[in-house]
């Protein structure tokens, strides 16, 4: 199966992936099955960032051979995580 993405839909996917991965894995101290599954898929999706024009959001690290969110992406998206965390404190 192939899924065609526009630039806008790719950006939406990046947003969902960043926030979802953060919720699933940010608290962990070691890698587990879910981390490995999400990391593998995340690397695949991140590999298209330059092609879609999001190289300011995703960068490739030659040393590790992996893609990572840039500080710009984290700054743009972490505000949603902060709102989520604040809401959880209020509940």
C-alpha positions as CSV (number, residue, x, y, z in Angstrom):
1,X,0.0,0.0,0.0
2,X,1.2,3.5,-0.7
3,X,0.0,6.6,1.0
4,X,0.3,9.9,-0.8
5,X,1.0,12.9,1.3
6,X,0.9,16.6,0.5
7,X,3.4,18.9,2.2
8,X,0.6,20.0,4.6
9,X,-0.4,16.4,5.5
10,X,3.3,15.5,6.0
11,X,3.6,18.4,8.5
12,X,0.5,17.2,10.3
13,X,2.0,13.7,10.5
14,X,5.2,15.1,11.9
15,X,3.2,17.0,14.6
16,X,1.3,13.9,15.6
17,X,4.4,11.7,15.6
18,X,6.5,14.1,17.7
19,X,3.8,14.6,20.3
20,X,2.7,10.9,20.3
21,X,6.2,9.6,20.6
22,X,6.9,12.0,23.4
23,X,3.9,10.8,25.4
24,X,4.8,7.1,24.7
25,X,8.5,7.2,25.4
26,X,9.8,10.4,27.2
27,X,9.5,9.0,30.7
28,X,11.3,5.7,29.9
29,X,14.8,5.0,31.2
30,X,15.5,2.1,28.8
31,X,14.4,1.0,25.3
32,X,11.5,-1.4,25.1
33,X,9.4,-2.9,22.4
34,X,7.2,0.2,21.9
35,X,10.2,2.5,21.8
36,X,11.9,0.3,19.1
37,X,8.7,0.1,17.0
38,X,8.1,3.9,17.2
39,X,11.7,4.8,16.6
40,X,11.9,2.6,13.5
41,X,8.8,4.1,12.0
42,X,9.8,7.6,13.1
43,X,13.1,7.3,11.3
44,X,11.4,6.2,8.2
45,X,9.0,9.2,8.2
46,X,11.7,11.6,9.2
47,X,13.8,10.4,6.2
48,X,11.4,12.3,3.9
49,X,11.8,15.6,5.7
50,X,14.2,17.2,3.2
51,X,12.1,16.1,0.3
52,X,9.0,17.8,1.8
53,X,11.0,20.9,2.7
54,X,11.1,20.3,6.4
55,X,14.9,20.2,6.8
56,X,14.6,23.0,9.4
57,X,12.5,20.6,11.5
58,X,14.4,17.4,11.0
59,X,18.2,16.9,10.8
60,X,20.3,14.0,10.1
61,X,23.2,13.1,12.4
62,X,26.0,11.4,10.5
63,X,27.6,10.1,13.6
64,X,24.6,8.2,14.9
65,X,23.1,7.6,11.4
66,X,19.7,8.8,12.7
67,X,17.3,11.7,12.1
68,X,16.3,14.0,15.0
69,X,13.9,16.8,15.6
70,X,15.7,20.2,15.5
71,X,15.4,22.7,18.3
72,X,13.1,24.7,16.0
73,X,10.7,21.7,15.7
74,X,10.8,21.1,19.4
75,X,10.1,24.7,20.2
76,X,7.2,24.8,17.7
77,X,5.6,21.6,19.0
78,X,6.5,21.3,22.7
79,X,4.0,24.1,23.5
80,X,1.3,21.4,22.9
81,X,2.9,19.0,25.3
82,X,3.3,21.8,27.9
83,X,-0.5,22.5,27.6
84,X,-1.2,18.8,28.0
85,X,1.0,18.6,31.0
86,X,-0.6,21.7,32.6
87,X,-4.1,20.3,32.0
88,X,-3.1,17.0,33.6
89,X,-2.0,18.9,36.7
90,X,-5.3,20.7,36.9
91,X,-7.3,17.4,36.8
